[in-house]
């Protein structure tokens, strides 16, 4: 049986650039199997770039990335497709196909990776949509008919379509009101625990960090400068970390906690 401490994602010596602009340099990061890891950092530190590089959407300029022990940029097409079936991704805006209903959006993964009858796809999509807290009537709605929170949940249902082992989230509570964000945090926590997911989450939301994350990785100075628990963050003397975790918004987020 795999131990929870086993690295499921390993980033070693990562350097990424856009032209002459160096985003990451010699960045190291390990994500443990079964943990919820939050990735934070100031504007321009490359949080979403790191996520996309792990996914193979951007090729590293230097360094290596392993997921499930496989080097992502060395896989052939068949192995790449097999790897993609083991993770799900929720991008910041949900990235739903506007011409497809919620159910049809979820079924995109089934059509791409599996061969099954339409009735079975309908049944499975309904299960995933219910799993993220959407009513069954949402199956037939189009993205334009959804609220911001419903779009997030629909995108999450699609990310969970193939029963992934890893869930990648890019600013999952961005644009949600505090009540909706808290409900989404609770949903992520419940799903991670119930399904045994490993969650890699880019976020700036202090409430989300406190409510959902086992550990936090801080990006600054082109690398991960600290990884640890909320308590580790609060004890750090690094200027950015102190400002982020001890500032006015932090005091509001952690009041009474």
VENTA-V453710 format. One record per run of one state. SS is the DSSP state (helix for helix, strand for strand, loop for the rest). FROM is the first residue (numbers start at 1). LEN is the number of residues. Records with the same first field share a line. If there is no record, write none. Layout:
SS: FROM-LEN  FROM-LEN
This chain:
loop: 1-6  19-2  33-3  42-5  55-7  68-2  75-2  85-2  91-10  114-4  132-4  141-1  146-2  160-6  171-7  196-2  203-3  213-2  221-2  229-1  236-3  247-1  255-3
strand: 7-12  21-12  36-6  62-6  70-2  87-4  101-1  142-1  166-5  198-5  215-6  223-6
helix: 47-8  72-3  77-8  102-12  118-14  136-5  143-3  148-12  178-18  206-7  230-6  239-8  248-7
